[in-house]
């Protein structure tokens, strides 16, 4: 009967290929973590965008409903005044045409609101019975930092740039894995074992036992790989050049997005101020036009046009407010400084 056992251990001392593979795994983990952070930032922006779309669609419907009711009253009044001979038939036709046009817009607004609410529900899982009617921004609005500051933040903190920079480093590690000399390795080896032989024969029992132990250093140098390593190295070098070009393109793309979001926030802030003044003027014009109609200096068409303008100014003002908030959110996401509580810093709940 023969029994044998052995325990061996191997510790790499020098292995460039294994080190490059380890670096690739670490870089891959960092890229995955950045992707998770990017998904969180995108979720905040996407949810806010769908919420504001639904809120604006709701306000459009409410304004059109009020305008439709007012236009119906104006059309009935125009018909009554024509019947008693106080107004020409053209006012009846004009009011009826305006009524039909607003009804068509009202139907479209109803459909648009249902679509926007469904998109919001898909994003957050549920929606309340009604959204706030209007967006109230805090005054004064916080001043934006210069564009150059945002560009510098983006080049340093933007997740797309960071992920692409890690991709470049990953491609460099891949090239190092197949570089000349990377296949050579030096390992520390150790082994202990025992071999035992025993048995019975014509002249009695006998046994033989042998113990052995070994420790040493092993050098491994591949002499020829059939061109595999050199081909993989060339492939890795090409992938590295592509990753470097992608990094440059990503930096340019992020810079463009920062510029667009910054200008969007600046423009929207100016539009909010201008449209707030325009709304006051439009409301005053509407009141004056109604008074002018009562005394006979203005027609039904003048009143309807003033109502249309007032409604459009309200919608434009709400859209500008939302554009300001969304531009600020996009800026924050581009420089990795976006948190959900930032929205509350600009909006009065």
KAQUI-V545899 format. One record per backbone hydrogen bond with DSSP energy under -0.5 kcal/mol. CO is the residue of the C=O (numbers start at 1). NH is the residue of the N-H. Records with the same first field share a line. If there is no record, write none. Layout:
BEGIN
CO->NH, NH
END
This chain:
BEGIN
1->198
3->196
5->194
7->192
9->190
11->188
14->186
15->19
16->20
17->21
18->22
19->23
20->24
21->25
22->26
23->27
24->28
25->29
26->30
27->31
28->32
29->33
30->34
31->35
32->36
33->37
34->38
35->39
36->40
37->41
38->42
39->43
40->44
41->45
42->46
43->47
44->48
45->49
46->50
47->51
48->52
49->53
50->54
51->55
52->56
53->57
54->58
55->59
56->60
57->61
58->62
59->63
60->64
61->65
62->66
63->67
64->68
65->69
66->70
67->71
68->72
69->73
70->74
71->75
72->76
73->77
74->78
75->79
76->80
77->81
78->82
79->83
80->84
81->86, 87
82->85
88->91, 92
89->93
90->94
91->95
92->96
93->97
94->98
95->99
96->100
97->101
98->102
99->103
100->104
101->105
102->106
103->107
104->108
105->109
106->110
107->111
108->112
109->113
110->114
111->115
112->116
113->117
114->118
115->119
116->120
117->121
118->122
119->123
120->124
121->125
134->136
135->137
136->348
146->149, 150
147->151
148->152
149->153
150->154
151->155
152->156
153->157
154->158
158->162
159->163
160->164
161->165
162->166
163->167
164->168
165->169
166->170
167->171
168->172
169->173
170->174
171->175
172->176
173->177
174->178
175->178
176->179
179->182
181->184
182->17
184->16
185->220
186->13, 14
187->189, 218
188->11
189->216
190->9
191->214
192->7
193->212
194->5
195->210
196->3
197->208
199->206
201->204
204->201
206->199
208->197
210->195
212->193
214->191
216->189
218->187, 220
220->185
225->228
227->231
228->232
229->233
230->234
231->235
232->236
233->237
234->238
235->239
236->240
237->241
238->242
239->243
240->244
241->245
242->246
243->247
244->248
245->249
246->250
247->251
248->252
249->253
250->254
251->255
252->256
253->257
254->258
255->259
256->260
257->261
258->262
259->263
260->264
261->265
262->266
263->267
264->268
265->269
266->270
267->271
268->272
269->273
270->274
271->275
272->276
273->277
274->278
275->279
276->280
277->281
278->282
279->283
280->284
281->285
282->286
283->287
284->288
285->289
286->290
287->291
288->292
289->293
290->294
291->295
292->297, 298
293->296
299->303
300->304
301->305
302->306
303->307
304->308
305->309
306->310
307->311
308->312
309->313
310->314
311->315
312->316
313->317
314->318
315->319
316->320
317->321
318->322
319->323
320->324
321->325
322->326
323->327
324->328
325->329
326->330
327->331
328->332
329->333
330->334
331->335
332->337, 338
333->336
339->342
340->343
341->344, 345
342->345, 346
343->346, 347
346->138
347->349
END
